[in-house]
Amino acid sequence: MRNKDNITLRLIQLQPKIYKVRLQLPTETRFIGAINFTGDGVYYKKIKLSIHEFHKTSSVGFCYDLLNNYEFKWIKVFTDNRVLETSRRFVLEHGTIKQFYSKNLEKQIFLKLNLFGRDRAEQWENNNGIQTNLFEEVLI
């Protein structure tokens, strides 16, 4: 998938339903994780917080095109000393979009470190679905 900024996102199959994610930027190619589409689907990413944390907002960034265009439910980020978990929808709803044109980087969406947590994401997903259903019932 190529976007208007001449950035290509490509999934490379490793096994059935398991893919490496390759990001082709104008100046370099990077592998930014893997997706397992089995069941609900999980995107896995390994980072060093000392390098990848956006210190201005204490957040971690994700490729916006990846989260916006591919269907998987969960995100697991492996850091130096812990695993950060959340859902794709939670990041899209609560994250902040940024693009660093001067560094030729892709559009990214950042989630603050204090918002990670599988329990928090599950609770939000469940409550978000319930509210939508309540409004649908009122409109009928």
N, C-alpha and C positions, 0 to 999 in steps of 0.2 A: 504494500500500500504506500503510495507516494502522495505527500501533501503539497500545498502551494509553496512552501518554503524549501522545496527540493530535498525533503527528508523522507527516507524510505524506512518503513517498519516491515520486517519480514519474519514469519514464523518458520523455523527449520525443524522438521520432524525428527525426533530422536527415537521414539517408539510410538505405537498406536496411541493417539490422544495426548502425547507428551511432546512439547515443542520448546526449543530455545528461541528467545526473542532477540533478533538482531536489529540494531538501529544504525542506519547509514546516514551520517551527517555530512554536510558539504566538505568537512575537513578530516573526518575519521569515521571508523566503524567500531561500534561497541556492542557487546552482548550484555543485555540489561536484565536478564533473568530467564525464567522458564515458566511455562503454563502447562498444567495438567488439567485437561478438559474432562477427566473422569468425574462422574457425579456432578456436584455443584460447580466444580472447577476451582483451581487454586493457582494464583500467580505467586511465584517464589522469586525473591530478590535478596542478594547478599551484599551488604555494604559495611563500610567502616564509618561509624558516626563521626569520628574525628575528621574525616574527609568529606563525607556526603551530607552531613547535617547543614541545613541552611540556618546559620546561627542567628540571623536577624529576627527570625520568627520561631526558632527552635522547632524546625519541621523537617520532614523528609519528602523529597520530590519523586514523582512518578511521571512517566511519559503520558501526557494527556490523551494522545491519539490511541494509545494502547487501551487505556481504561474506558475511553468513550466508544471505541469501535469493536471491541471483542467481549464476548459474553463469558464471564466466570464470576463466581460469587465472592471468593475469599482472597485476601492478600496476606502473605506471610513474608516479613522482612527479617532476615537473619543478620544480627549485628554482632559486634565483638563479644558481648556478654549476655545477650537476651534475644528473644524472638518477639517482634512486634506484629500484632494481628489486627485486621480490620476487614471490612467488606468493600468491594469496588464501589457499590452505590453510596456507602457512607463517605468515601473519599470524594466522589463526584459532588455530593451534596454539601459537605463541610470543608472541602479543601479550597485553597486559593490558587488561581491560575496565574502563572508568570512565564514570560519568555525573555531569555537573555540574548538578544540579537547580537550584541557586541562579541559574545563568545561563540556564536554560531550554534547555539543549543536549540533543541526541540522545545515546543510548548510543553510546560510541565505543570502539574497540579501538586501542591504541597499540603500535607496534613501535619498539624502540630503534634509533637510527640505526646503531649498529655491527652490527646484525643484517641490514641490507639487503645485497643482492647477488644478482644473478640466478644466478651460479654456486652460491652457498650454497643458495639455494632449490631449484635443480635437483638438487643433490646430496641434499638432504633429501628431496625428492619421490621420487627414485629409490630411496634407501635405505629410506624408509618403505614403499614398495610392495613391495620385496624382502622385508622382514621380515614383512609381512602374508602374503605368499605362502608363506614358510617355515613359518609357524605353521599355515596351512591344510593344507599337505602333511603335517605331523606329526599333525594331528587326523584325517586320512582313514584 
